[in-house]
Amino acid sequence: MKVKQIITGTLDENCYLLFQDDVCLVVDPGDEYNKIKEAIGTKKVVGVLITHAHFDHIGALRNFLTKKSIKVFKKSNVEDGKTYEVGPFQFEALYTPGHSSDSVSYYFKEENFMFTGDFIFKDTVGRVDLPTGSEKDMQQSIARIKQIEEDVTLYPGHGEITSLALEKKNNFYF
């Protein structure tokens, strides 16, 4: 499986494309649909994962909703801890509130990576002072994530890719 990062919008949001064979899974289609579409090329999009519904993470979502064959995964339609399959992709949805009450991280256990949205960034965590943010929820989500194997690669909603091991070592909030 190949992961491609595309930086979109005025807030430099990380949109990720996962490719397996001739299909694609989109994570957080922030903005600039044409840029995302160009990177997808001729691959068939089978699903979209939304880590949370802040505007910078869903700006191009409406463009993917025109095809009924594309399944959208977000907090309102996933169960915490449940494993999902769409096309060749298999992942677990983990509720990780703190930055927002609808924050979900998507854990691809076999590939050993996770998409964290604005929950975890390299050396820090997402803001908790926005509407539906909660410091208490953030602390509980961090405690939960710390239980996962350390060699997991973390793909955040902004900034550089990191790992759980590095965050446990360097992140003040951990």
C-alpha positions as CSV (number, residue, x, y, z in Angstrom):
1,M,0.0,0.0,0.0
2,K,1.3,3.4,-0.9
3,V,0.5,6.7,1.0
4,K,0.7,10.0,-0.7
5,Q,0.5,13.3,1.2
6,I,-1.0,16.4,-0.5
7,I,-0.9,19.7,1.3
8,T,-4.1,21.8,0.6
9,G,-5.7,25.1,1.4
10,T,-4.7,28.2,3.3
11,L,-4.0,26.3,6.5
12,D,-1.7,23.7,4.8
13,E,-3.9,20.8,5.7
14,N,-2.6,17.3,5.0
15,C,-4.8,15.3,2.7
16,Y,-3.7,11.7,2.3
17,L,-4.3,9.3,-0.6
18,L,-3.9,5.6,0.0
19,F,-3.3,3.5,-3.1
20,Q,-3.7,-0.3,-3.5
21,D,-3.8,-1.7,-7.0
22,D,-6.2,0.3,-9.0
23,V,-8.2,1.8,-6.1
24,C,-7.8,4.8,-3.7
25,L,-8.9,5.8,-0.3
26,V,-8.9,9.5,0.6
27,V,-8.2,10.8,4.1
28,D,-9.4,14.4,4.9
29,P,-10.0,16.0,1.5
30,G,-9.2,19.5,2.8
31,D,-9.6,21.7,-0.2
32,E,-8.3,22.1,-3.7
33,Y,-10.3,19.3,-5.2
34,N,-8.6,19.6,-8.6
35,K,-5.2,19.1,-7.0
36,I,-6.5,16.0,-5.2
37,K,-8.2,14.7,-8.3
38,E,-5.0,15.1,-10.3
39,A,-3.1,13.1,-7.7
40,I,-5.7,10.3,-7.8
41,G,-5.4,10.1,-11.6
42,T,-7.3,7.1,-13.0
43,K,-7.6,5.2,-9.7
44,K,-11.1,4.5,-8.4
45,V,-12.0,6.2,-5.1
46,V,-13.8,3.7,-2.9
47,G,-13.9,5.7,0.3
48,V,-13.2,8.9,2.2
49,L,-12.1,9.0,5.9
50,I,-12.9,12.1,7.9
51,T,-10.9,12.7,11.0
52,H,-13.1,15.6,12.1
53,A,-15.4,18.1,10.5
54,H,-13.4,21.3,10.7
55,F,-13.6,23.3,7.4
56,D,-9.9,22.8,6.5
57,H,-10.3,19.0,6.6
58,I,-13.6,18.7,4.6
59,G,-13.5,21.5,2.0
60,A,-13.4,19.1,-1.0
61,L,-15.7,16.4,0.5
62,R,-18.7,17.6,-1.4
63,N,-16.9,16.7,-4.7
64,F,-16.6,13.1,-3.6
65,L,-20.3,12.9,-2.5
66,T,-21.5,13.0,-6.1
67,K,-20.7,9.3,-6.5
68,K,-22.9,6.9,-4.5
69,S,-20.2,4.2,-4.7
70,I,-17.9,6.2,-2.4
71,K,-18.4,5.4,1.2
72,V,-17.7,8.2,3.7
73,F,-16.5,7.3,7.2
74,K,-16.9,9.8,10.0
75,K,-17.7,9.8,13.7
76,S,-21.5,9.8,13.1
77,N,-21.4,6.5,11.2
78,V,-18.5,4.6,12.7
79,E,-18.3,2.7,16.0
80,D,-15.4,3.2,18.3
81,G,-13.0,0.2,18.1
82,K,-14.7,-1.4,15.2
83,T,-12.7,-2.6,12.2
84,Y,-14.0,-1.6,8.7
85,E,-13.2,-2.8,5.2
86,V,-13.6,-0.8,2.0
87,G,-12.1,-2.2,-1.1
88,P,-8.7,-3.7,-0.2
89,F,-8.4,-1.4,2.8
90,Q,-8.9,-2.5,6.4
91,F,-8.8,-0.1,9.4
92,E,-10.0,0.5,12.9
93,A,-11.9,3.6,13.9
94,L,-10.8,5.0,17.2
95,Y,-12.6,7.9,18.9
96,T,-10.0,10.4,20.0
97,P,-11.8,13.5,21.1
98,G,-10.0,16.5,22.6
99,H,-9.4,18.8,19.6
100,S,-13.0,18.3,18.8
101,S,-15.8,16.1,20.0
102,D,-16.0,14.3,16.6
103,S,-12.3,13.4,16.3
104,V,-11.6,10.0,15.0
105,S,-8.2,8.4,14.3
106,Y,-8.0,5.6,11.7
107,Y,-5.6,2.8,12.6
108,F,-4.3,0.5,9.8
109,K,-2.9,-2.2,12.1
110,E,-1.4,-4.4,9.4
111,E,0.4,-1.5,7.7
112,N,1.3,-0.1,11.1
113,F,0.1,3.5,10.6
114,M,-2.6,5.8,11.8
115,F,-4.2,9.0,10.6
116,T,-4.7,11.3,13.5
117,G,-6.1,14.5,12.0
118,D,-5.6,17.3,14.5
119,F,-5.4,15.0,17.5
120,I,-1.6,14.5,17.5
121,F,1.0,16.6,15.6
122,K,4.7,16.1,15.7
123,D,5.8,17.2,19.2
124,T,2.4,18.5,20.2
125,V,-1.4,18.0,20.1
126,G,-4.3,19.9,18.5
127,R,-5.9,22.9,20.1
128,V,-8.5,22.3,22.7
129,D,-9.9,25.8,23.0
130,L,-12.1,25.7,19.9
131,P,-15.8,24.8,20.1
132,T,-16.3,21.2,21.3
133,G,-12.6,20.9,22.2
134,S,-11.8,19.5,25.7
135,E,-8.6,19.3,27.6
136,K,-10.0,16.4,29.7
137,D,-11.0,14.5,26.6
138,M,-7.6,15.1,25.0
139,Q,-5.8,13.7,28.1
140,Q,-8.1,10.6,27.9
141,S,-7.4,10.1,24.2
142,I,-3.7,10.4,24.7
143,A,-3.8,7.8,27.5
144,R,-5.7,5.5,25.1
145,I,-3.3,6.0,22.2
146,K,-0.3,5.4,24.4
147,Q,-1.4,1.8,24.8
148,I,-0.8,1.1,21.1
149,E,2.5,-0.3,19.8
150,E,5.2,2.4,19.7
151,D,6.4,1.7,16.1
152,V,3.2,3.1,14.6
153,T,3.7,5.9,12.1
154,L,1.4,8.8,12.7
155,Y,0.0,10.9,9.8
156,P,-1.2,14.2,11.3
157,G,-3.7,16.7,9.8
158,H,-0.9,19.4,9.6
159,G,2.8,19.3,9.6
160,E,5.3,16.5,9.5
161,I,4.7,12.8,9.8
162,T,5.9,11.3,13.1
163,S,5.7,8.1,15.1
164,L,4.1,7.1,18.4
165,A,7.6,6.2,19.8
166,L,8.8,9.7,19.0
167,E,5.8,11.3,20.5
168,K,6.1,9.3,23.7
169,K,9.7,10.4,23.9
170,N,9.4,14.1,22.8
171,N,5.8,15.3,23.2
172,F,5.2,17.3,26.3
173,Y,1.6,16.2,26.4
174,F,2.6,12.6,26.5
